[in-house]
Amino acid sequence: MEADARIEAELRAALGRAAGTGCPPRFAAALEHAVFPGGARVRPKLCLAVAGACGDPDPALSGAVAAALELLHCASLVHDDLPAFDNADERRGHPSVHAAYGEPLAILAGDALIVLAFETVARAGAAAPERLPGLLSLIARAVGAPVGIAAGQAWESEPEVDVATYHRAKTGALFVGAVMAGAVSAGADPAPWRLMGEKIGEAYQVADDLLDAMGCADAGKPIGQDAALNRPSCARALGLDGAVARLRTLVAEAATAVPDCAGAPMLRELVTAQAKRLVPKNLAAAAA
């Protein structure tokens, strides 16, 4: 089964457990709204690609881990859009969860997706108990404190923010978690994969900053938020040309950072393709 189909099937199965019989109907609808239709599913694709490059001896486990990473990403978007943070009424061309279902259900939906992510890994990991502690620890660190998504969001409430630290937590941490968890799910050493995840995560954030600064429809969310909310931004710090140059460098470094393994050539192509697709269309040639 292709990666896209695997990811969607795993997400459907997970949502079926959470939003099934007994779940309050509007809550179930909010959960569905938060996950479908999805975006590019970049994080789970990278997870599966790394697992595949390492042999992927347990597809059930790698698939569950990939789905969990996407559930956590979706949860972070639900919370990020809330009035307390971005106050965004749109996400991926559709009403955000709080705009469609109200703030209380949006908060609960984000919370429930986090819980569902860890349940999904725990269920699949029961067949590989020796890998489960490492997987849970990696994923928890990517989304919690002191350097995960939650910490990244918290930096926005500090009076002084280091751009690199903020970006590593808010965006980069889940990319690092995705590639390292992909290795662990396949029984491989995750350490050699960290640098690749860091580079991809930073590239993704630089591209996001460019989309926001240029007012591109590609963003799939309200634009101009960084300036309006006075947030750290690579595009604001380096200028558009400097940010494009930085993105080009990061794409090359991410591909170079792929560890030697049987699937390395395929993975380098995937990394380059996934990173380049994030560039605003009118800057694509400059970042090629």
MOLIN-V546572 format. One line per field, one symbol per residue. ss: DSSP state (H for helix, E for strand, - for the rest). A space follows every 10 residues. Layout:
# MOLIN-V546572
ss=???
This chain:
# MOLIN-V546572
ss=--HHHHHHHH HHHHHHHH-- ----HHHHHH HHHHH----- -HHHHHHHHH HHH-----HH HHHHHHHHHH HHHHHHHHHH ---------E E--EE-HHHH H-HHHHHHHH HHHHHHHHHH HHHHHHHHHH HHHHHHHHHH HHH-----HH HHHHHHH--- --HHHHHHHH HHHHHHHHHH HHHHH----- HHHHHHHHHH HHHHHHHHHH HHHH--HHH- E---HHHH-- ---HHHHHHH HHHHHHHHHH HHHHHH---- ---HHHHHHH HHHHHH---- HHH-----
